[in-house]
Amino acid sequence: MKEPDGSRLFDHTALAYGSNIRTSHYLDNCPTILAGGGAALKLGQHLVLPPNTPLCNAWLTMLHGLGIQAERHGDSSGVVKALQA
């Protein structure tokens, strides 16, 4: 859908989809999809983050991309620089 300024609605959307449950109830190796241009993310890539990287780092990165300069989110240890556009 086009916006009045000629951009598309998806350019202004931040979408996250995933689950913290895979084959067992552990909070590691969680598949997550981040999409949309609204959170200033670098899209079109597949990342495998280092072991023990908190998933909350992705959420903190999205918050920063939305202009919310939170110091941390949950158990985050910093932003995921590879996600920042």
N, C-alpha and C positions, 0 to 999 in steps of 0.2 A: 504494500500500500504506500502510495506517495504522500509525503507531507507537503504543506503549502510552499515550503522553501525549496522543493525539488528533491530533498533527501527521502530516504525510505524509513518507514517506521522501525525496521530492524536496526537501523543505524543509531537509534535512540533507546534501544532495549538492551538490558543486561539479563542474561538467562543462565542459570546454573541447573544442571541435572545430574543426579548421581545417587549413590546409596552408600551407606557406611557398612553394609552387610554384603559379603560376597559368599564364599562357601562356608564361612564360620563367622562368629560374632566378634571379629577383631577389627580395630579401627586403623588398619594399615593396608596399603595397596588398594585403595578405594578408587574404582573407576569413576571419573567425573568429567562432564562435558560443560565447557563454558562457551557461550555464544553471544552474538550481538555486539554492536559497536558502542553501546552506551557506557561501558565501564573502561574505555580506553585500553582495551586488551589487545595484544598481538595475537591475531587469530590465524587459523589455517595451519596449525602445527600440532604435533603429538609430542607430549613431554612425559618423561619418566623421571620423577624427582628423586633425589637421593633417599636412601632408607631413613626412616624415622623423621621425615619432614612432616610437620603437622598439617592436616588438611585445612586447618584454620588459616594457614599462610595464604592459601588461595582466596579465602573469603576476605582477608585483610587487604590483599591486592585489589580485589574488586571494589572494596570500600574506598580505597585511595583513588581508584579510577573514576569513581562517582563523585569525587571531591570531598569525601568524608575522611579527614585526617586523624583517624583513630590511632592510638599508640599500639593497641593490640586488640585481638579478637579471640576469645577463648584461650586456647593454649598456643597461640601463634608465637613464632620466634622471629618473624620478619616477613617482608613481602617476597614474592616470587619474581625476581627481576626478569626472568625469561618470558613472563606473561605481560610485562609492561610495554605498551607501544611507544 
